[in-house]
Amino acid sequence: MILDQLISALVIIVGIAISFAYFPQAYRIWKTKSSTDVSILSYAILAAGTTTYLLYLYGFYRNDIVLIVGFLFGVIGSWLVLALTLYFRRRNSSEED
């Protein structure tokens, strides 16, 4: 019983930590106003994957609030990086014209 609780706590902590991993990339894009080295395909796949996990596999389908909260940060972070990447690529390419 205690081992199950410890494992659950560890999963929560690691899940949230992994979800926050997107935010330093988003911050760097915002700070430098450049996304030239960011892979759009990678973040599109990550954004679609985290959203899928949130909506079906882990979150709402199973009604697991812990996983919903953890993956919600991942969804926000991955979509934020993707949106900022696309925004600054479009902005920077229009400035070059």
C-alpha positions as CSV (number, residue, x, y, z in Angstrom):
1,M,0.0,0.0,0.0
2,I,2.7,2.5,0.9
3,L,4.8,1.4,-2.1
4,D,1.8,2.1,-4.4
5,Q,1.5,5.6,-2.9
6,L,5.2,6.3,-3.3
7,I,5.1,5.1,-6.9
8,S,2.0,7.2,-7.6
9,A,3.7,10.3,-6.0
10,L,6.9,9.7,-8.1
11,V,4.8,9.3,-11.3
12,I,3.0,12.6,-10.6
13,I,6.3,14.5,-9.9
14,V,8.1,13.1,-13.0
15,G,5.0,13.6,-15.2
16,I,4.7,17.2,-14.2
17,A,8.5,17.8,-14.5
18,I,8.5,16.3,-18.0
19,S,5.5,18.4,-19.0
20,F,7.4,21.6,-17.9
21,A,10.3,20.7,-20.2
22,Y,8.6,22.5,-23.0
23,F,8.6,25.9,-21.3
24,P,12.4,26.6,-21.5
25,Q,12.2,26.2,-25.3
26,A,9.2,28.5,-25.5
27,Y,11.0,31.0,-23.3
28,R,14.1,30.9,-25.5
29,I,12.1,31.4,-28.7
30,W,10.2,34.3,-27.1
31,K,13.4,35.9,-25.7
32,T,15.5,35.6,-28.9
33,K,12.5,36.2,-31.3
34,S,13.8,33.4,-33.4
35,S,12.9,29.7,-34.0
36,T,15.2,28.8,-36.8
37,D,16.7,25.8,-34.9
38,V,13.4,24.4,-33.7
39,S,11.9,21.4,-35.6
40,I,8.3,22.1,-36.5
41,L,7.7,18.5,-37.3
42,S,8.9,17.3,-33.9
43,Y,6.8,19.8,-32.0
44,A,3.8,19.1,-34.1
45,I,4.1,15.4,-33.3
46,L,4.6,16.2,-29.6
47,A,1.7,18.6,-29.5
48,A,-0.6,16.0,-31.2
49,G,0.7,13.2,-28.9
50,T,0.3,15.1,-25.6
51,T,-3.2,16.2,-26.7
52,T,-4.2,12.7,-27.5
53,Y,-2.8,11.4,-24.2
54,L,-4.7,14.1,-22.3
55,L,-8.0,13.6,-24.1
56,Y,-8.1,9.8,-24.4
57,L,-5.4,7.5,-23.2
58,Y,-4.6,9.0,-19.8
59,G,-6.8,11.8,-18.9
60,F,-10.5,12.3,-19.5
61,Y,-11.3,8.8,-20.7
62,R,-9.9,7.3,-17.5
63,N,-11.0,10.3,-15.4
64,D,-7.7,10.5,-13.7
65,I,-7.2,14.0,-12.3
66,V,-3.5,13.4,-11.6
67,L,-2.7,12.5,-15.2
68,I,-5.0,15.3,-16.5
69,V,-3.1,17.9,-14.6
70,G,0.3,16.5,-15.6
71,F,-0.5,16.2,-19.2
72,L,-2.3,19.6,-19.3
73,F,1.0,21.3,-18.8
74,G,2.6,19.2,-21.5
75,V,-0.2,20.1,-23.9
76,I,0.1,23.8,-23.2
77,G,3.9,23.7,-23.4
78,S,4.1,21.7,-26.6
79,W,1.4,23.8,-28.4
80,L,3.1,27.0,-27.1
81,V,6.4,26.0,-28.6
82,L,4.8,25.1,-31.9
83,A,2.8,28.3,-32.0
84,L,5.8,30.5,-31.2
85,T,7.9,28.7,-33.7
86,L,5.4,29.2,-36.5
87,Y,4.8,32.8,-35.4
88,F,8.4,33.9,-35.4
89,R,9.2,32.0,-38.6
90,R,6.4,33.8,-40.4
91,R,7.3,37.1,-38.8
92,N,11.0,36.8,-39.6
93,S,10.4,35.6,-43.2
94,S,8.1,38.6,-43.8
95,E,10.7,41.0,-42.5
96,E,13.3,39.6,-44.9
97,D,11.0,40.3,-48.0
